[in-house]
Amino acid sequence: MTRDKPPVIDGLIPTQSERYDLDDITKCRLLNVGFKAYYPVADEFDHYPSCKWAIIEYKSRSLRNSVEQLESTARQLVGAQKKVDLAIIVSMKINHKEKDLYKKRGNILYLKKTNSPVSIPTGNNRIVVNIYEPYEIDRQYHEYNRGLSKWQS
């Protein structure tokens, strides 16, 4: 799974300089965040022009692990006085085993058993976990670029 395209949120995308690869120690230093080596960490922390901060996990093994990584990352970022507004998983699909646990409704990840959105704590609040498939992001970028072309000469 490539990490080249975060989702378009509120019609905006983060600039390359506002995308922080959380596996890169140099980028973490720019954020003034030190992640504990033994805790799972998401892939990116992005700042959108609308002043929203998003943690993004590009799914590798399972949705359960992805949610755990988002939750752990949010906890550590909030502990470092960082704002977390969005939690996002980019995943090819929900694998066969996990279809008994999760479902996707719109771009929200739901627990099937309780029929409620999966959410993670961010300090005193909870935010729902959004899930996107790469083709949805490609479509968003196509629409985004089409919208930009009318403003370009």
C-alpha positions in Angstrom: 0.0 0.0 0.0 1.5 3.3 -1.0 1.5 6.3 1.3 1.3 8.9 -1.5 -2.3 10.2 -1.1 -4.0 11.1 2.1 -7.8 11.6 1.7 -9.3 14.9 0.7 -11.0 16.3 3.8 -13.4 19.3 3.5 -12.2 19.8 -0.1 -8.5 20.1 1.0 -5.3 18.1 1.1 -2.3 18.6 3.3 0.8 20.0 1.7 3.8 17.7 1.5 5.5 19.8 4.2 2.5 19.3 6.5 2.6 15.5 6.3 4.7 13.8 9.0 5.9 10.2 8.5 5.8 8.9 12.1 8.4 6.2 11.2 10.8 9.0 10.5 12.6 10.2 13.7 13.5 13.6 12.1 9.8 14.3 11.3 8.8 13.3 14.9 11.4 15.8 16.2 9.8 18.5 14.1 6.5 17.8 15.9 8.3 17.6 19.3 6.9 14.2 19.8 8.9 11.1 21.0 7.0 7.9 20.5 7.6 5.0 22.8 9.3 2.2 20.9 7.2 -0.6 22.4 3.9 1.0 21.5 2.3 0.7 18.1 2.3 3.9 16.0 0.3 4.9 12.9 2.0 5.8 9.7 1.3 9.5 9.3 0.2 12.6 11.2 -1.1 15.2 8.7 -2.1 18.8 9.1 -4.9 19.9 6.7 -5.3 23.6 5.7 -8.7 23.6 7.5 -6.6 23.3 10.7 -7.6 19.7 11.2 -5.0 17.1 12.3 -5.4 13.6 11.1 -3.6 10.4 12.1 -3.5 7.9 9.2 -2.8 4.2 9.1 -2.2 2.6 5.8 -3.5 -0.9 6.6 -1.0 -3.7 6.5 -2.2 -6.8 8.4 -5.6 -6.2 10.0 -8.2 -3.6 10.8 -7.9 -4.5 14.5 -4.2 -3.8 14.4 -4.8 -0.6 12.5 -7.4 0.7 15.1 -4.9 -0.2 17.9 -2.2 1.8 16.1 -4.5 4.8 15.7 -5.5 4.6 19.4 -2.0 4.3 20.7 -0.8 7.1 18.4 -3.6 9.4 19.5 -2.9 8.7 23.1 0.8 9.6 22.7 0.1 12.7 20.6 -2.5 14.0 23.0 0.0 13.4 25.8 2.4 15.6 23.9 -0.3 18.4 23.7 -1.0 17.7 20.0 -4.5 18.1 18.6 -6.1 15.0 16.9 -9.3 15.6 14.9 -9.4 12.7 12.5 -8.5 9.0 12.6 -8.2 7.4 9.2 -7.5 4.0 7.8 -6.6 3.5 4.2 -7.3 -0.1 3.3 -7.8 -2.2 0.2 -10.7 -4.0 1.7 -12.0 -5.6 4.9 -10.6 -9.1 4.8 -12.7 -12.2 5.0 -12.1 -12.9 8.7 -12.7 -9.4 9.7 -16.1 -9.1 7.9 -17.6 -10.8 11.0 -16.3 -8.0 13.2 -16.4 -4.8 11.0 -18.4 -3.2 8.3 -18.0 0.0 6.4 -20.9 2.4 6.1 -20.0 5.4 4.0 -16.5 6.1 5.1 -17.1 5.2 8.8 -15.8 1.9 10.3 -18.5 0.1 12.3 -18.5 -2.8 14.8 -21.0 -5.3 13.5 -21.8 -6.7 16.9 -23.0 -3.4 18.4 -23.8 -1.6 15.1 -21.9 1.4 16.4 -19.0 3.4 14.9 -15.5 2.4 16.0 -14.1 5.3 17.9 -10.9 6.2 19.7 -10.2 8.5 22.7 -8.5 11.8 22.1 -8.2 13.3 25.6 -11.7 14.2 26.8 -13.3 13.4 23.4 -13.7 10.4 21.2 -13.4 10.5 17.4 -14.8 8.0 14.9 -12.5 6.0 12.7 -12.8 6.8 9.0 -11.9 4.2 6.4 -11.2 4.8 2.8 -10.2 2.5 -0.1 -7.5 3.7 -2.4 -9.8 3.9 -5.4 -12.0 6.3 -3.3 -9.0 8.5 -2.7 -8.0 8.4 -6.3 -11.6 9.6 -7.2 -11.3 12.4 -4.6 -8.1 13.6 -6.2 -9.6 13.4 -9.6 -12.5 15.7 -8.5 -10.0 17.9 -6.5 -7.8 18.4 -9.6 -10.9 19.1 -11.7 -12.0 21.7 -9.3 -8.5 23.3 -9.3 -8.4 23.5 -13.1 -11.1 26.1 -13.2 -9.0 28.4 -11.1 -5.8 27.9 -13.1 -5.2 29.9 -16.2 
